[in-house]
Amino acid sequence: MAAQPPASAEPGDTGGSGIRRRMPSWLPRAMVLAFVFLGLFQLANWAFHRLLGILIIMLVAFFVSLAMEPAVGSLVGRGMNRGLATGLVFVLVFACVVGFIAALVTLLVETVGNLANEAPRLINELVDWVNSTFHQKFTLHDLTDRLLRDSDIINGYAERAANNVWGVSSTILGGLAQFLTIALFSIYLTADGPKLRRTMCSLLPPARQDTVLHAWDLAIEKTGGYLYSRALLAVISAVAHGAFLAILGLPNAVALGIWFGVIASFVPTVGTYLAGILPILVALTIRPIDALWIVVFTIVYQWFQDYLLQPRITQRTVDVHAAIALLAVLAGGALLGAVGALLAIPATATVQAFFSEYVKRYAVSEDPRIERTTSARKRRRQAAATTRDDDE
């Protein structure tokens, strides 16, 4: 029997143990697609970071429009044109904001002026306290000579402050531009709210339209309720702190009370501490012991608000557990900064209310282990007694 001739080698194959196979036909196409998707991802990532500021502005404007919707809807229900109602509500809100800023600027100017006038007296009292406490012999003249001798430090501070003027000015102008942009988008979204909802629903099947409209209504209810509860708490806090500061005899007690109420109610987590700085500084320039009374009153009122007043107000508007609210504020601040911290609670309340209508809940059995109202030894005795009864 004749021997078979050796099979012809495939192109690209090599003899021996190191056989090299032909490249699969799909591999070049897969590599091209991988590079294309990678390029698209990089492009999307670049565009997202470039447009992040605009997206945040749109998000804030959307929540502002949700907050304005209950008031605008109430005016429209009374027969007013929707555009006119939107403009009226916005003018009222803008007037409140401008009034608060004007009062704040006046208060800051007077406080800085009082501090400048009282600075020599405060420094003398501080020097006397240091000398009596640490048994030193400092004088105001010695401190002045030391500052003049170290004038390079003062000059350095002055130069840095002068260089930062342009940065502060650009920051203020940028903030003003963002405020105007948010205001314009808020007016557009509120005035054309029905048209926007109709346009969105036209892109969805009828089964999904009801879900979207229900979620929209929940967002309006929770956002408006959150701002209503915060505004009510701010009014009560402003009245309480303004009255207390007036009793202490501090100047501009009404303006200080408004400052405290607004900052403590609308700035999450650290609002109370920031609000207390300005009244304490004012008290230090007049009668330092009053600063201690302000701290005590602030702590007592904060306890009253957190445990007695706030639960009664928010239980009908935004019912979010304190731990969940704190976690939401921290997460929102980590994602979007101050804007995220401010919008975190109404967004969390909306999501919580939406999912609570679709999550099935069950009745909980009356078990003492749930409340942990009995000791472990007593629970074991009760369990043993129940077992004996079952055996009998």
Sequence and secondary structure as in RCSB ss.txt:
>XXXX:A:sequence
MAAQPPASAEPGDTGGSGIRRRMPSWLPRAMVLAFVFLGLFQLANWAFHRLLGILIIMLVAFFVSLAMEPAVGSL
VGRGMNRGLATGLVFVLVFACVVGFIAALVTLLVETVGNLANEAPRLINELVDWVNSTFHQKFTLHDLTDRLLRD
SDIINGYAERAANNVWGVSSTILGGLAQFLTIALFSIYLTADGPKLRRTMCSLLPPARQDTVLHAWDLAIEKTGG
YLYSRALLAVISAVAHGAFLAILGLPNAVALGIWFGVIASFVPTVGTYLAGILPILVALTIRPIDALWIVVFTIV
YQWFQDYLLQPRITQRTVDVHAAIALLAVLAGGALLGAVGALLAIPATATVQAFFSEYVKRYAVSEDPRIERTTS
ARKRRRQAAATTRDDDE
>XXXX:A:secstr
          TT  SSS       THHHHHHHHHHHHHHHHHHHHHHHHHHHHHHHHHHHHHHHHHHHHHHHHHH
HHTT  HHHHHHHHHHHHHHHHHHHHHHHHHHHHHHHHHHHHHHHHHHHHHHHHHHHHHT    HHHHHHHHHHT
HHHHHHHHHHHHHHHHHHHHHHHHHHHHHHHHHHHHHHHHHTHHHHHHHHHHTS HHHHHHHHHHHHHHHHHHHH
HHHHHHHHHHHHHHHHHHHHHHHT TTHHHHHHHHHHHHHHSTTTHHHHHHHHHHHHHHHH HHHHHHHHHHHHH
HHHHIIIIIHHHHHTTS    HHHHHHHHHHHHHHHTHHHHHHHHHHHHHHHHHHHTTS        HHHHT S 
HHHHHHHHHHHHHHHH 
